[in-house]
Amino acid sequence: MSSFWMGVIGRESLIAADDTWGLLAVMAIGVFFAIWLEQKYTWASKVSGCIIALVTAMALANLGIIPTSCVLYDDVVWGIIVPLGIPMLLMRCDLKKIWAETERMLMIFLAGSVGTVLGAYIAYFLLKTPYGNTGDLARVASMMTGTYTGGSVNLAAMASQYAAGDDVTAAAIVADNLTMALYFFALIFFAGSKWFRKRFSHPLIDQIEEEEAVAGDSKTLAAAFWSRKDISLRDIAVNIAYASSVVWISRLIAGIFSGLETNGVLMNFVVGFFGSQYVWITTISVLVATIMAEKVKEIHGSQEIGTFCIYMFLFVIGVPANIYTVITKSPLLLVLTFIMVFMNMIFCFGAARIFKFNLEDAIIASNANIGGPTTAAGMAISQGWVDLVGPAMLIGTFGYVIGNYLGTVVAVSLGL
């Protein structure tokens, strides 16, 4: 549709990339639409508002209504809204209560990371002949290994380290976003599937459905969970002041570590791990929630404001998934991402099955691999699995570190 709008109004999208207020209005309306549907209709509640927001963004971007990249997405949502939302979402994450959940989920997450690496090798050797350019294919395999272990932070790192050219990188990112969006649909389906429920324990799903039944037919699960709560102006002020302070302190600490020299494996790990602002945002937030658990409970509205921030982020995640681009430029990259995600799924759910872990653990751990900590937290929130929000953030953040290492291993072993 970009060529259509180019011919009609002289730009690639109906709303210009520099029209920040217009794009912000569309984004806010899209998020409101997703939340309204989720709380109004049972089918939408099952799908989840986060998926609806993501798909809405995909539709608007593919129709050329909104641009696929702009300052609002990169600097405002990624740079401000996402970091601001995370401390608020973690205000109820008492480490004493979630440690057992984190331990189980971490095992599944690590198994999924092995599946991701194996998937990269399988995809590379299956596709190198039809794709032709083995060097570029190896670079994309490295990028996808990074992002399907940790997140977009790792994709950016691998893309920078093993530059594959703008066209290849752009096509790979589009394939990644499209595959990720479809996989999120699959994970939501797994949560409601009788086949999966028969083979895995699912205590949180049972608990939520019981609460929904008690709430009655007049309310969906989402409406019952996000019912109106007592909140004051002071609560809003405390939430914003607290979250912005955590992000500020985290960035200062991360900046100190990221400025260190990276000589040797140990220092690479130290700089990579402790130089991430998300490591410190998560660490500080969880420490506060654990040490000051009773005080934190007195602050209202943190989950609501933080969740709205995550919905804005999920809207942005769906924007770059330009289906036309990946189909016309490099459909084989879409095949590569599908193979890697499929292998991750097999290893995550296989590990959960072998060790008799819960279905919810497998779903969120695999999401943390494929989408990163914020999408995993968003899915946990949308399903009402609030006990898994903290573990999702912790293992997803850990993935930021090992993602770069695994991506580098794949790149080097494939001859880069």
C-alpha positions as CSV (number, residue, x, y, z in Angstrom):
1,M,0.0,0.0,0.0
2,S,3.0,2.3,0.4
3,S,3.2,2.8,-3.4
4,F,-0.5,3.7,-3.4
5,W,-0.1,6.5,-0.9
6,M,3.1,7.6,-2.5
7,G,1.2,8.2,-5.7
8,V,-1.8,9.9,-4.0
9,I,-0.1,12.1,-1.3
10,G,3.6,11.8,-2.0
11,R,4.6,9.7,1.0
12,E,4.6,6.0,2.0
13,S,1.9,6.2,4.7
14,L,-1.3,8.2,5.2
15,I,0.0,9.6,8.5
16,A,3.5,10.9,8.1
17,A,6.4,9.5,10.1
18,D,7.0,13.0,11.6
19,D,3.4,13.5,12.6
20,T,4.0,12.5,16.2
21,W,0.6,13.6,17.6
22,G,-1.3,11.9,14.8
23,L,0.6,8.7,15.3
24,L,0.2,8.9,19.1
25,A,-3.5,9.4,18.7
26,V,-3.8,6.3,16.4
27,M,-1.6,4.3,18.8
28,A,-3.7,5.3,21.9
29,I,-7.0,4.6,20.0
30,G,-5.7,1.2,18.9
31,V,-4.7,0.3,22.5
32,F,-8.1,1.5,23.8
33,F,-9.8,-0.6,21.1
34,A,-7.9,-3.7,22.2
35,I,-8.6,-3.2,25.8
36,W,-12.3,-2.5,25.1
37,L,-12.7,-5.6,23.1
38,E,-10.8,-7.7,25.7
39,Q,-13.1,-6.5,28.4
40,K,-16.3,-6.6,26.3
41,Y,-16.2,-9.9,24.5
42,T,-15.3,-13.4,25.8
43,W,-13.5,-14.4,22.5
44,A,-11.4,-11.2,22.7
45,S,-10.6,-11.9,26.4
46,K,-9.3,-15.4,25.4
47,V,-7.2,-14.0,22.5
48,S,-5.9,-11.2,24.8
49,G,-5.8,-7.5,24.3
50,C,-2.0,-7.6,23.7
51,I,-2.5,-9.8,20.6
52,I,-5.4,-7.6,19.4
53,A,-3.2,-4.5,19.8
54,L,-0.4,-6.1,17.9
55,V,-2.6,-7.3,15.0
56,T,-4.3,-3.9,14.8
57,A,-0.9,-2.3,14.3
58,M,0.0,-4.9,11.7
59,A,-3.2,-4.2,9.8
60,L,-2.7,-0.4,9.9
61,A,1.0,-0.7,8.8
62,N,0.3,-3.1,6.0
63,L,-2.6,-0.8,4.7
64,G,-0.2,2.1,4.7
65,I,-2.2,4.1,7.3
66,I,0.9,4.4,9.6
67,P,4.6,4.2,8.9
68,T,6.7,1.2,9.8
69,S,9.3,3.3,11.6
70,C,9.4,6.7,13.2
71,V,10.8,8.7,16.2
72,L,7.7,7.9,18.3
73,Y,8.3,4.2,18.1
74,D,12.0,4.2,18.7
75,D,12.7,7.1,21.0
76,V,9.4,7.5,22.9
77,V,7.9,4.0,23.2
78,W,11.2,2.0,23.2
79,G,13.2,4.7,25.0
80,I,10.7,6.0,27.6
81,I,7.4,4.2,27.9
82,V,8.8,0.6,28.0
83,P,11.5,1.3,30.7
84,L,8.9,3.4,32.7
85,G,6.4,0.6,32.7
86,I,8.6,-2.2,33.9
87,P,9.3,-0.9,37.5
88,M,5.6,-0.4,38.0
89,L,4.8,-3.9,36.8
90,L,7.4,-5.4,39.1
91,M,6.1,-3.6,42.3
92,R,4.3,-6.7,43.3
93,C,7.2,-9.1,42.6
94,D,8.3,-10.2,46.0
95,L,11.4,-12.3,45.3
96,K,10.7,-14.6,48.2
97,K,7.4,-15.6,46.6
98,I,8.6,-15.9,43.0
99,W,11.9,-17.7,43.3
100,A,10.5,-21.2,43.0
101,E,8.6,-20.1,39.9
102,T,11.7,-18.5,38.4
103,E,13.7,-21.7,38.9
104,R,11.3,-23.8,36.9
105,M,10.9,-21.3,34.2
106,L,14.6,-20.8,33.9
107,M,15.1,-24.5,33.2
108,I,12.5,-24.3,30.4
109,F,14.0,-21.1,29.1
110,L,17.5,-22.6,28.8
111,A,16.1,-25.7,27.1
112,G,14.4,-23.3,24.6
113,S,17.7,-21.5,24.0
114,V,19.3,-24.8,23.0
115,G,16.3,-25.4,20.6
116,T,16.9,-22.0,19.1
117,V,20.6,-22.7,18.4
118,L,19.8,-26.1,16.9
119,G,17.0,-24.5,14.8
120,A,19.5,-22.0,13.4
121,Y,21.8,-24.8,12.2
122,I,19.0,-26.9,10.8
123,A,17.5,-23.8,8.9
124,Y,21.0,-22.8,7.6
125,F,21.8,-26.2,6.2
126,L,18.3,-26.7,4.7
127,L,18.2,-23.3,3.1
128,K,21.8,-22.5,2.0
129,T,21.4,-24.1,-1.4
130,P,18.1,-22.4,-2.4
131,Y,19.1,-19.1,-0.8
132,G,22.4,-19.0,-2.5
133,N,24.3,-16.4,-0.5
134,T,25.6,-18.5,2.4
135,G,27.3,-15.6,4.1
136,D,24.1,-13.5,4.4
137,L,22.2,-16.6,5.5
138,A,24.7,-17.2,8.3
139,R,24.5,-13.6,9.3
140,V,20.7,-13.8,9.6
141,A,20.9,-17.1,11.5
142,S,23.2,-15.4,13.9
143,M,20.8,-12.4,14.3
144,M,17.8,-14.7,14.8
145,T,19.7,-16.8,17.4
146,G,20.3,-13.6,19.4
147,T,16.8,-12.3,19.2
148,Y,15.2,-15.7,19.8
149,T,17.3,-16.2,22.9
150,G,17.0,-12.7,24.3
151,G,15.3,-10.0,22.3
152,S,15.7,-7.1,19.9
153,V,18.7,-5.9,21.9
154,N,20.5,-9.0,20.7
155,L,19.3,-8.7,17.2
156,A,20.7,-5.2,17.0
157,A,24.0,-6.3,18.5
158,M,24.3,-9.2,16.0
159,A,23.2,-7.1,13.1
160,S,25.9,-4.5,14.0
161,Q,28.6,-7.1,14.5
162,Y,27.8,-9.1,11.4
163,A,26.4,-6.6,9.0
164,A,24.4,-8.2,6.2
165,G,23.3,-5.1,4.3
166,D,20.3,-3.0,4.8
167,D,18.0,-5.0,2.5
168,V,18.8,-8.3,4.1
169,T,18.6,-7.0,7.6
170,A,15.3,-5.2,7.0
171,A,13.8,-8.4,5.5
172,A,15.1,-10.4,8.4
173,I,13.5,-8.0,10.9
174,V,10.2,-8.1,9.1
175,A,10.3,-11.9,9.0
176,D,11.1,-12.0,12.7
177,N,8.2,-9.7,13.6
178,L,5.7,-11.6,11.5
179,T,6.7,-15.0,12.8
180,M,6.7,-13.6,16.4
181,A,3.2,-12.3,16.0
182,L,1.9,-15.5,14.6
183,Y,3.6,-17.5,17.4
184,F,2.0,-15.4,20.0
185,F,-1.3,-16.4,18.6
186,A,-0.2,-20.0,18.8
187,L,0.8,-19.6,22.5
188,I,-2.6,-18.2,23.4
189,F,-4.2,-21.1,21.5
190,F,-2.1,-23.6,23.5
191,A,-3.4,-22.1,26.8
192,G,-6.9,-23.0,25.8
193,S,-6.2,-26.2,23.9
194,K,-7.7,-29.4,25.4
195,W,-4.7,-31.3,23.8
196,F,-2.2,-29.3,25.8
197,R,-4.2,-29.2,28.9
198,K,-4.5,-32.9,29.0
199,R,-0.7,-33.3,28.9
200,F,0.4,-30.5,31.2
201,S,-0.8,-29.3,34.6
202,H,-2.3,-25.8,34.5
203,P,-3.1,-24.5,38.0
204,L,-3.1,-20.8,37.0
205,I,-5.4,-21.3,34.1
206,D,-7.8,-23.3,36.4
207,Q,-7.7,-20.6,39.0
208,I,-8.5,-17.8,36.5
209,E,-11.4,-19.7,35.0
210,E,-12.8,-20.3,38.5
211,E,-12.6,-16.6,39.3
212,E,-14.2,-15.9,35.9
213,A,-17.1,-18.3,36.8
214,V,-17.5,-16.6,40.1
215,A,-17.6,-13.2,38.5
216,G,-20.5,-14.3,36.3
217,D,-21.3,-14.1,32.6
218,S,-21.6,-10.3,32.8
219,K,-17.8,-9.9,33.0
220,T,-15.0,-11.3,30.9
221,L,-11.8,-12.5,32.5
222,A,-10.1,-9.2,31.6
223,A,-12.9,-7.1,32.9
224,A,-13.0,-9.0,36.2
225,F,-9.2,-8.7,36.6
226,W,-9.0,-5.1,35.7
227,S,-12.1,-3.9,37.6
228,R,-12.2,-0.4,38.9
229,K,-9.9,0.2,41.9
230,D,-9.3,2.9,44.4
231,I,-6.6,5.2,43.2
232,S,-5.6,8.8,44.1
233,L,-3.6,11.6,42.6
234,R,-0.9,10.8,45.1
235,D,-0.7,7.2,43.9
236,I,-0.2,8.3,40.3
237,A,2.5,10.8,41.4
238,V,4.3,8.1,43.5
239,N,4.2,5.6,40.6
240,I,5.7,7.9,38.1
241,A,8.3,9.3,40.5
242,Y,9.3,5.8,41.6
243,A,9.5,4.4,38.0
244,S,11.4,7.3,36.6
245,S,13.9,7.2,39.5
246,V,14.5,3.5,39.0
247,V,15.1,4.0,35.3
248,W,17.4,6.9,35.9
249,I,19.5,5.1,38.5
250,S,19.6,2.0,36.4
251,R,20.9,3.9,33.4
252,L,23.6,5.5,35.5
253,I,24.8,2.2,36.8
254,A,24.6,0.5,33.4
255,G,26.6,3.3,31.9
256,I,29.5,2.7,34.3
257,F,29.7,-0.9,33.3
258,S,29.2,-0.4,29.6
259,G,32.1,1.9,29.6
260,L,34.6,-0.8,30.8
261,E,37.0,-2.5,28.4
262,T,35.9,-5.9,27.1
263,N,39.1,-7.9,27.3
264,G,38.5,-11.6,27.7
265,V,35.4,-13.8,28.1
266,L,34.8,-12.7,31.8
267,M,34.8,-9.0,31.0
268,N,32.6,-9.5,28.0
269,F,30.1,-11.2,30.3
270,V,30.4,-8.5,32.9
271,V,29.9,-5.7,30.5
272,G,27.2,-7.4,28.5
273,F,25.2,-8.3,31.6
274,F,25.7,-5.4,34.0
275,G,25.8,-2.9,31.1
276,S,22.2,-3.5,30.3
277,Q,19.7,-1.0,31.9
278,Y,17.1,-3.7,32.0
279,V,19.2,-5.8,34.3
280,W,19.3,-3.0,36.8
281,I,15.7,-1.9,36.3
282,T,14.6,-5.5,37.1
283,T,17.1,-5.9,39.9
284,I,16.3,-2.7,41.7
285,S,12.6,-3.1,41.2
286,V,12.6,-6.7,42.5
287,L,14.7,-5.7,45.5
288,V,12.3,-2.9,46.4
289,A,9.3,-5.2,46.0
290,T,11.0,-7.8,48.2
291,I,12.4,-5.6,51.0
292,M,9.5,-3.2,51.1
293,A,6.7,-5.6,50.3
294,E,4.2,-4.2,52.8
295,K,4.9,-0.5,51.9
296,V,4.6,-1.2,48.1
297,K,1.1,-2.8,48.7
298,E,-0.1,0.7,49.8
299,I,0.6,2.2,46.4
300,H,-2.3,1.7,44.0
301,G,-2.4,1.9,40.2
302,S,1.0,0.5,39.4
303,Q,-0.3,-2.5,37.6
304,E,-2.8,-0.5,35.6
305,I,-0.3,2.2,34.5
306,G,2.5,-0.3,33.8
307,T,0.2,-2.6,31.8
308,F,-1.0,0.4,29.6
309,C,2.7,1.1,28.9
310,I,3.2,-2.6,27.8
311,Y,0.1,-2.4,25.6
312,M,1.6,0.6,23.8
313,F,4.8,-1.4,23.4
314,L,3.0,-4.4,21.9
315,F,1.3,-2.1,19.5
316,V,4.7,-0.9,18.2
317,I,5.9,-4.5,18.0
318,G,3.3,-5.2,15.4
319,V,4.1,-2.2,13.2
320,P,7.2,-3.5,11.3
321,A,5.6,-6.7,10.2
322,N,5.1,-5.7,6.6
323,I,3.9,-8.9,5.0
324,Y,4.4,-7.7,1.4
325,T,8.1,-6.8,2.0
326,V,9.1,-10.2,3.3
327,I,7.1,-12.1,0.7
328,T,8.6,-10.2,-2.2
329,K,12.1,-9.7,-0.9
330,S,13.0,-12.9,0.8
331,P,10.4,-15.5,1.7
332,L,13.1,-18.0,2.6
333,L,14.0,-15.8,5.6
334,L,10.4,-16.4,6.8
335,V,11.0,-20.1,6.5
336,L,14.2,-19.7,8.5
337,T,12.4,-17.9,11.4
338,F,9.6,-20.5,11.4
339,I,12.1,-23.4,11.7
340,M,13.9,-21.7,14.6
341,V,10.7,-20.8,16.5
342,F,9.4,-24.3,15.9
343,M,12.5,-25.8,17.4
344,N,12.3,-23.5,20.4
345,M,8.7,-24.5,21.0
346,I,9.6,-28.2,20.8
347,F,12.4,-27.8,23.4
348,C,10.4,-25.6,25.7
349,F,7.3,-27.7,25.8
350,G,9.4,-30.9,25.7
351,A,11.4,-29.8,28.8
352,A,8.2,-28.9,30.6
353,R,6.7,-32.3,29.8
354,I,9.8,-34.2,30.9
355,F,10.2,-32.4,34.2
356,K,6.4,-32.1,34.8
357,F,6.3,-28.4,34.8
358,N,3.2,-26.3,34.3
359,L,1.8,-25.3,30.9
360,E,1.9,-21.7,31.9
361,D,5.6,-21.9,32.6
362,A,6.3,-23.3,29.2
363,I,4.2,-20.7,27.4
364,I,5.8,-17.7,29.2
365,A,9.4,-19.2,29.0
366,S,9.0,-19.7,25.2
367,N,7.6,-16.2,24.9
368,A,10.5,-14.8,26.8
369,N,12.9,-16.5,24.3
370,I,11.1,-15.4,21.2
371,G,9.8,-12.0,22.2
372,G,11.9,-11.0,25.2
373,P,11.0,-10.0,28.8
374,T,8.4,-7.3,28.0
375,T,6.3,-9.4,25.6
376,A,6.5,-12.3,28.1
377,A,5.4,-10.1,30.9
378,G,2.6,-8.6,28.7
379,M,1.2,-12.1,27.9
380,A,1.3,-13.1,31.6
381,I,-0.6,-10.0,32.5
382,S,-3.1,-10.4,29.7
383,Q,-3.9,-13.9,30.8
384,G,-4.1,-13.0,34.5
385,W,-1.0,-15.0,35.5
386,V,0.4,-12.2,37.6
387,D,2.6,-14.5,39.6
388,L,4.6,-15.1,36.4
389,V,5.3,-11.5,35.6
390,G,8.4,-11.3,37.7
391,P,10.0,-14.6,36.6
392,A,9.2,-13.6,32.9
393,M,11.1,-10.3,33.3
394,L,14.0,-12.0,35.1
395,I,14.6,-14.8,32.6
396,G,14.0,-12.6,29.7
397,T,16.6,-10.1,30.9
398,F,19.0,-12.9,31.4
399,G,18.4,-13.9,27.8
400,Y,19.8,-10.5,26.7
401,V,23.2,-11.7,27.9
402,I,23.4,-15.2,26.6
403,G,21.7,-14.2,23.4
404,N,24.8,-12.3,22.2
405,Y,27.1,-15.3,23.1
406,L,24.9,-17.9,21.4
407,G,24.5,-15.6,18.3
408,T,28.3,-15.2,18.1
409,V,28.8,-19.0,18.5
410,V,26.5,-19.6,15.6
411,A,28.1,-16.9,13.4
412,V,31.7,-18.2,14.1
413,S,30.8,-21.8,13.6
414,L,29.1,-21.0,10.2
415,G,32.3,-19.3,9.0
416,L,31.8,-15.6,9.7
